[in-house]
């Protein structure tokens, strides 16, 4: 599988892939495919395993192109291991915009439901309102900065705890930063707003009142794995909530509730549908190198 391109300088190839050995998935292994350019093999690309055949990962690499027409392909060759499905290859100019706008208030084209459906959350007045199941980004990410703005409905006083405008932002589809109405609570628990869900409470309560827009600015470093698939470093996260740092480079020792298993593959950003009419707007991500 591969594109032909006319170029005069280096470019990036972005691809989604899913990976398994033979007919049975082997967790946390590394597979590879050969990359021929104009018929000549120039490298072997290493692809980390995804958790299952329904999960996709993306990888970015740079190739130097000669002037004129170039044909780049990905194929299984001598010395390659595993079965790799490549779903998409896109070619971008180097030095392009690093920030990707995931939701600009008009379209959820960068999202889909976890079962593969097009995102069906209604978009009104520049915001997407939770309904119809979780949604996750079409692309996957490793280390990144993420900006998310959210609005919580004002629930009746007799609605308490986890029923107060519940949602969540999952990092790599593995680690949830809780979204909840915790306005006015003097002490936050590990399942209140901005918590690393059931792992660590926010250091302080930076919530504003319901029906006001709030923001999370998240810096995330993915867990590290060696070539055998053994984890050698935990994921780490910093969360700034409405301008206040509430988690400062905190290690996350494993997935939170509802998160997919850890592994070397990249992961999506997922927004949770917990049954409440939470709204989201102005979502962007910047991969870190």
C-alpha positions in Angstrom: 0.0 0.0 0.0 1.4 3.4 -0.8 1.0 6.8 -2.4 2.7 8.6 -5.3 3.8 12.2 -4.6 5.6 15.1 -6.3 7.9 16.8 -3.8 11.2 18.7 -3.6 11.9 18.3 0.1 11.4 16.0 3.1 7.9 15.2 4.1 6.0 13.2 6.7 3.9 10.1 6.3 1.1 9.6 8.8 -0.5 6.2 8.9 -3.1 4.4 11.0 -2.3 0.7 11.6 -3.5 -2.2 13.6 -1.2 -5.1 14.4 -1.2 -8.8 15.4 1.0 -11.8 15.1 -0.4 -14.6 12.9 -4.0 -15.3 13.8 -3.6 -14.6 17.5 -2.8 -11.4 19.2 0.4 -11.3 21.2 0.5 -8.4 23.7 3.1 -5.6 23.6 5.2 -7.0 20.8 6.8 -4.9 18.0 6.1 -5.7 14.3 7.5 -4.1 11.2 7.0 -3.5 7.5 9.4 -2.6 4.8 9.3 0.9 3.2 10.4 0.8 -0.5 10.8 4.2 -2.3 10.7 3.9 -6.1 11.2 0.2 -5.8 14.3 0.3 -3.5 13.9 -0.6 0.2 15.1 2.3 2.3 14.1 1.3 5.8 12.1 -1.0 8.0 9.4 0.7 10.0 8.8 -0.5 13.6 5.1 -0.6 14.5 4.0 -1.1 18.2 1.2 -3.6 18.8 -2.3 -2.3 19.4 -4.5 -4.0 22.0 -6.9 -5.7 19.6 -8.1 -5.7 16.0 -10.6 -2.9 16.7 -8.0 -0.5 18.0 -5.9 1.7 15.7 -2.6 3.5 16.2 -0.9 6.2 14.2 2.8 6.8 13.6 4.7 9.7 11.9 7.9 9.3 10.1 9.9 11.5 7.6 11.3 10.5 4.3 13.5 12.5 2.0 12.1 12.7 -1.5 13.9 13.6 -4.7 12.4 16.2 -7.1 9.7 14.9 -9.3 7.4 11.9 -8.8 8.1 9.6 -5.9 6.3 6.3 -5.1 6.4 5.1 -1.5 4.9 1.9 -0.4 4.6 -0.3 2.7 4.9 -4.0 2.3 5.7 -7.2 4.1 9.2 -8.3 3.1 12.0 -10.7 4.1 12.8 -10.1 7.8 9.4 -8.4 8.6 7.3 -9.8 11.4 3.6 -9.8 12.2 0.5 -9.0 10.2 -0.1 -5.3 9.8 -3.3 -3.6 8.4 -2.6 -0.1 7.1 -5.8 1.9 6.9 -4.6 5.2 5.7 -1.4 7.0 4.6 -1.3 10.7 4.3 1.5 13.0 3.1 2.2 16.3 4.7 4.8 19.0 4.1 7.4 19.3 6.9 7.2 22.3 9.2 3.4 22.5 8.9 1.1 23.4 11.8 1.8 21.3 14.8 -1.5 22.1 16.6 -4.6 20.1 15.4 -8.0 21.6 16.1 -10.1 18.6 17.1 -13.3 20.6 17.5 -13.7 24.2 16.3 -17.4 24.5 17.2 -18.7 23.6 13.8 -17.9 20.0 13.0 -17.1 16.7 14.8 -15.4 15.3 11.7 -12.3 14.4 13.7 -14.4 12.2 16.0 -16.4 9.0 15.9 -18.2 6.8 18.3 -16.3 3.9 19.9 -18.3 1.5 17.7 -17.2 3.3 14.5 -20.3 5.4 13.9 -19.9 9.0 12.8 -20.1 11.3 15.9 -23.8 12.1 16.5 -23.5 14.6 19.4 -25.5 17.7 18.5 -23.5 20.8 17.7 -25.4 24.0 18.7 -24.0 27.5 19.2 -20.4 26.4 18.9 -20.6 23.5 21.4 -21.1 19.8 21.2 -23.5 18.3 23.7 -23.0 14.8 25.1 -25.3 12.1 23.8 -25.5 8.8 22.1 -22.3 7.2 23.6 -18.7 8.1 24.0 -16.7 9.6 21.1 -13.0 9.4 20.4 -10.6 11.0 18.0 -10.0 9.4 14.7 -6.2 9.8 15.2 -4.1 8.5 18.1 -1.4 10.3 20.0 1.6 9.7 22.2 3.0 12.7 24.1 0.9 15.8 23.8 -0.6 19.0 25.1 -4.4 19.1 25.1 -6.8 21.9 25.6 -10.5 21.1 26.4 -13.3 23.5 27.4 -16.5 22.2 29.0 -19.8 23.5 30.3 -21.8 21.7 33.0 -25.6 22.0 33.5 -27.0 23.2 36.8 -28.4 20.1 38.4 -31.2 20.2 41.2 -29.9 20.4 44.8 -31.0 16.9 45.5 -28.8 15.5 42.7 -25.4 14.7 44.4 -22.1 13.0 43.9 -21.4 11.3 40.6 -24.8 12.3 39.3 -23.9 16.0 39.1 -23.0 16.6 35.4 -20.6 13.7 35.0 -18.3 13.2 32.0 -14.6 12.6 31.5 -11.6 13.2 29.2 -9.7 10.0 28.5 -6.0 10.4 27.6 -4.9 7.7 25.1 -8.3 6.1 25.8 -6.6 4.8 29.0 -6.5 7.5 31.7 -9.6 9.6 32.7 -9.5 13.1 33.9 -12.9 13.5 35.6 -15.4 16.1 34.5 -18.0 16.8 37.2 -19.8 19.6 39.0 -17.7 20.0 42.2 -18.2 23.7 42.6 -17.9 24.8 46.2 -16.6 21.6 47.7 -13.9 22.4 50.3 -12.2 19.0 49.8 -12.0 17.0 46.6 -12.0 13.2 46.4 -10.3 11.1 43.8 -13.6 10.9 41.8 -14.4 14.6 41.9 -13.7 17.2 39.2 -10.2 17.1 37.6 -9.3 13.9 39.5 -7.1 11.3 37.8 -10.1 9.0 38.3 -9.7 6.9 41.4 -6.0 7.5 41.3 -5.5 11.0 42.7 -7.7 14.0 43.6 -7.0 17.4 42.3 -4.7 19.4 44.6 -7.2 22.2 44.9 -10.7 23.1 43.8 -10.6 25.5 40.8 -14.2 24.9 39.7 -16.4 27.7 38.6 -20.2 27.6 38.9 -22.4 25.4 36.7 -23.4 27.0 33.4 -20.0 28.7 33.0 -17.2 27.5 30.7 -14.2 25.8 32.3 -11.0 24.6 30.8 -8.4 21.8 31.2 -4.9 22.3 29.8 -3.2 18.9 30.0 0.4 18.0 29.3 0.7 14.2 28.9 3.7 11.9 28.6 2.9 8.4 27.6 4.1 5.3 29.4 7.4 3.9 28.1 8.0 0.3 27.0 11.2 -1.5 26.0 11.6 -3.6 22.9 10.1 -6.7 24.6 6.9 -4.8 25.5 7.8 -4.4 29.2 6.8 -1.1 30.8 9.8 0.8 32.0 8.1 4.1 33.0 4.6 5.2 34.0 2.6 7.7 32.1 2.8 11.2 33.6 0.4 14.2 33.5 0.1 17.8 34.4 -3.3 19.3 34.6 -4.1 23.1 34.7 -7.7 23.7 35.6 -9.0 27.1 34.9 -5.5 28.5 35.2 -4.6 26.6 38.4 -2.1 23.7 38.4 -3.9 20.8 40.1 -1.7 17.9 39.1 2.1 18.6 38.6 3.9 15.9 36.6 2.0 13.1 38.3 2.8 9.5 37.5 -0.2 7.3 36.6 0.5 3.7 37.5 -2.0 2.1 35.2 -5.4 2.7 33.4 -8.3 4.2 35.2 -11.7 2.7 35.3 -13.1 2.1 31.8 -9.7 2.7 30.2 -8.1 0.3 27.7 -5.0 -1.7 28.7 -1.6 0.0 28.7 0.8 -0.8 25.8 3.3 0.8 23.5 0.7 1.8 20.9 -0.6 5.3 20.7 -4.2 6.1 21.8 -7.1 8.3 21.1 -8.7 11.2 23.1 -12.1 10.0 24.3 -14.9 12.1 25.7 -17.3 10.2 28.0 -21.1 10.0 27.8 -22.2 9.5 31.4 -25.8 10.5 30.6 -25.6 14.2 31.5 -25.9 17.1 29.1 -22.3 18.3 29.4 -21.1 20.4 26.5 -17.6 20.7 25.0 -16.0 23.3 22.8 -12.5 24.6 21.6 -10.6 21.3 21.7 -7.1 21.2 20.3 -4.0 19.0 20.6 -0.3 19.5 20.0 2.0 16.4 19.8 5.2 16.7 21.8 8.5 15.5 20.4 
